[in-house]
Amino acid sequence: MTVLGVIIAPIVEEGTFRTGIMGNTKHPVILGTISTVLFVCAHMISTNQSLISIILNITAYALISAVLCLLYYRTRDWRVNTVFHISWNLLSFVTSAIF
Protein backbone atom coordinates (compact mmCIF):
# COMPACT_ATOMS: atom_id res chain seq x y z
CA MET A 1 0.00 0.00 0.00
CA THR A 2 2.89 2.36 0.75
CA VAL A 3 4.43 1.82 -2.69
CA LEU A 4 1.05 2.52 -4.28
CA GLY A 5 0.52 5.76 -2.35
CA VAL A 6 4.06 7.06 -2.41
CA ILE A 7 5.29 6.05 -5.88
CA ILE A 8 2.63 4.71 -8.23
CA ALA A 9 -0.18 7.17 -7.43
CA PRO A 10 1.99 10.27 -7.99
CA ILE A 11 3.17 8.95 -11.37
CA VAL A 12 -0.41 8.25 -12.49
CA GLU A 13 -1.75 11.50 -11.04
CA GLU A 14 0.91 13.69 -12.63
CA GLY A 15 0.35 11.96 -15.96
CA THR A 16 -3.38 12.55 -15.65
CA PHE A 17 -3.89 15.84 -13.83
CA ARG A 18 -0.90 17.84 -14.99
CA THR A 19 0.48 16.39 -18.24
CA GLY A 20 -2.86 15.10 -19.50
CA ILE A 21 -4.96 18.13 -18.65
CA MET A 22 -2.33 20.87 -18.71
CA GLY A 23 -0.27 19.45 -21.59
CA ASN A 24 -1.63 22.27 -23.71
CA THR A 25 -0.59 25.29 -21.64
CA LYS A 26 -2.43 27.70 -23.89
CA HIS A 27 -4.97 28.43 -21.11
CA PRO A 28 -3.03 27.72 -17.91
CA VAL A 29 -5.50 29.26 -15.45
CA ILE A 30 -8.52 27.42 -16.86
CA LEU A 31 -6.67 24.13 -17.26
CA GLY A 32 -5.02 24.49 -13.85
CA THR A 33 -8.42 25.10 -12.25
CA ILE A 34 -9.91 22.04 -13.98
CA SER A 35 -6.89 19.97 -12.94
CA THR A 36 -7.18 21.14 -9.33
CA VAL A 37 -10.93 20.48 -9.08
CA LEU A 38 -10.49 16.96 -10.50
CA PHE A 39 -7.47 16.31 -8.25
CA VAL A 40 -9.48 17.31 -5.16
CA CYS A 41 -12.45 15.18 -6.25
CA ALA A 42 -10.19 12.17 -6.80
CA HIS A 43 -8.89 12.49 -3.23
CA MET A 44 -12.26 13.05 -1.54
CA ILE A 45 -13.44 9.45 -1.76
CA SER A 46 -14.02 8.81 1.94
CA THR A 47 -17.58 9.65 2.94
CA ASN A 48 -17.17 9.07 6.67
CA GLN A 49 -15.62 12.42 7.60
CA SER A 50 -16.69 15.33 9.73
CA LEU A 51 -17.42 18.63 8.03
CA ILE A 52 -14.22 20.17 9.37
CA SER A 53 -12.19 17.23 8.02
CA ILE A 54 -13.80 17.63 4.62
CA ILE A 55 -13.03 21.37 4.55
CA LEU A 56 -9.43 20.82 5.69
CA ASN A 57 -8.87 18.04 3.15
CA ILE A 58 -10.32 20.07 0.28
CA THR A 59 -8.11 23.00 1.24
CA ALA A 60 -4.97 20.86 1.57
CA TYR A 61 -5.50 19.02 -1.72
CA ALA A 62 -6.41 22.23 -3.55
CA LEU A 63 -3.24 23.94 -2.30
CA ILE A 64 -0.88 21.09 -3.21
CA SER A 65 -2.58 20.76 -6.60
CA ALA A 66 -2.19 24.49 -7.24
CA VAL A 67 1.52 24.23 -6.39
CA LEU A 68 1.88 21.24 -8.72
CA CYS A 69 0.03 23.09 -11.51
CA LEU A 70 2.30 26.11 -11.12
CA LEU A 71 5.36 23.86 -11.08
CA TYR A 72 4.21 22.11 -14.25
CA TYR A 73 3.43 25.43 -15.95
CA ARG A 74 6.90 26.78 -15.07
CA THR A 75 8.93 23.70 -15.97
CA ARG A 76 6.67 21.86 -18.45
CA ASP A 77 8.41 18.71 -17.25
CA TRP A 78 6.32 15.88 -15.79
CA ARG A 79 9.43 14.41 -14.19
CA VAL A 80 9.95 17.44 -11.96
CA ASN A 81 6.32 17.25 -10.87
CA THR A 82 6.51 13.52 -10.27
CA VAL A 83 9.62 13.80 -8.07
CA PHE A 84 8.02 16.65 -6.10
CA HIS A 85 4.76 14.71 -5.73
CA ILE A 86 6.57 11.53 -4.62
CA SER A 87 8.59 13.56 -2.11
CA TRP A 88 5.43 15.19 -0.76
CA ASN A 89 3.63 11.87 -0.38
CA LEU A 90 6.69 10.31 1.27
CA LEU A 91 6.90 13.21 3.74
CA SER A 92 3.18 12.84 4.48
CA PHE A 93 3.55 9.10 4.98
CA VAL A 94 6.54 9.44 7.31
CA THR A 95 4.98 12.21 9.41
CA SER A 96 1.68 10.33 9.74
CA ALA A 97 3.61 7.22 10.84
CA ILE A 98 5.51 9.22 13.46
CA PHE A 99 2.56 11.21 14.81
C-alpha positions as CSV (number, residue, x, y, z in Angstrom):
1,M,0.0,0.0,0.0
2,T,2.9,2.4,0.8
3,V,4.4,1.8,-2.7
4,L,1.0,2.5,-4.3
5,G,0.5,5.8,-2.4
6,V,4.1,7.1,-2.4
7,I,5.3,6.1,-5.9
8,I,2.6,4.7,-8.2
9,A,-0.2,7.2,-7.4
10,P,2.0,10.3,-8.0
11,I,3.2,8.9,-11.4
12,V,-0.4,8.3,-12.5
13,E,-1.8,11.5,-11.0
14,E,0.9,13.7,-12.6
15,G,0.3,12.0,-16.0
16,T,-3.4,12.5,-15.7
17,F,-3.9,15.8,-13.8
18,R,-0.9,17.8,-15.0
19,T,0.5,16.4,-18.2
20,G,-2.9,15.1,-19.5
21,I,-5.0,18.1,-18.6
22,M,-2.3,20.9,-18.7
23,G,-0.3,19.4,-21.6
24,N,-1.6,22.3,-23.7
25,T,-0.6,25.3,-21.6
26,K,-2.4,27.7,-23.9
27,H,-5.0,28.4,-21.1
28,P,-3.0,27.7,-17.9
29,V,-5.5,29.3,-15.5
30,I,-8.5,27.4,-16.9
31,L,-6.7,24.1,-17.3
32,G,-5.0,24.5,-13.8
33,T,-8.4,25.1,-12.3
34,I,-9.9,22.0,-14.0
35,S,-6.9,20.0,-12.9
36,T,-7.2,21.1,-9.3
37,V,-10.9,20.5,-9.1
38,L,-10.5,17.0,-10.5
39,F,-7.5,16.3,-8.2
40,V,-9.5,17.3,-5.2
41,C,-12.5,15.2,-6.2
42,A,-10.2,12.2,-6.8
43,H,-8.9,12.5,-3.2
44,M,-12.3,13.1,-1.5
45,I,-13.4,9.4,-1.8
46,S,-14.0,8.8,1.9
47,T,-17.6,9.6,2.9
48,N,-17.2,9.1,6.7
49,Q,-15.6,12.4,7.6
50,S,-16.7,15.3,9.7
51,L,-17.4,18.6,8.0
52,I,-14.2,20.2,9.4
53,S,-12.2,17.2,8.0
54,I,-13.8,17.6,4.6
55,I,-13.0,21.4,4.5
56,L,-9.4,20.8,5.7
57,N,-8.9,18.0,3.1
58,I,-10.3,20.1,0.3
59,T,-8.1,23.0,1.2
60,A,-5.0,20.9,1.6
61,Y,-5.5,19.0,-1.7
62,A,-6.4,22.2,-3.6
63,L,-3.2,23.9,-2.3
64,I,-0.9,21.1,-3.2
65,S,-2.6,20.8,-6.6
66,A,-2.2,24.5,-7.2
67,V,1.5,24.2,-6.4
68,L,1.9,21.2,-8.7
69,C,0.0,23.1,-11.5
70,L,2.3,26.1,-11.1
71,L,5.4,23.9,-11.1
72,Y,4.2,22.1,-14.3
73,Y,3.4,25.4,-16.0
74,R,6.9,26.8,-15.1
75,T,8.9,23.7,-16.0
76,R,6.7,21.9,-18.4
77,D,8.4,18.7,-17.2
78,W,6.3,15.9,-15.8
79,R,9.4,14.4,-14.2
80,V,10.0,17.4,-12.0
81,N,6.3,17.2,-10.9
82,T,6.5,13.5,-10.3
83,V,9.6,13.8,-8.1
84,F,8.0,16.6,-6.1
85,H,4.8,14.7,-5.7
86,I,6.6,11.5,-4.6
87,S,8.6,13.6,-2.1
88,W,5.4,15.2,-0.8
89,N,3.6,11.9,-0.4
90,L,6.7,10.3,1.3
91,L,6.9,13.2,3.7
92,S,3.2,12.8,4.5
93,F,3.6,9.1,5.0
94,V,6.5,9.4,7.3
95,T,5.0,12.2,9.4
96,S,1.7,10.3,9.7
97,A,3.6,7.2,10.8
98,I,5.5,9.2,13.5
99,F,2.6,11.2,14.8
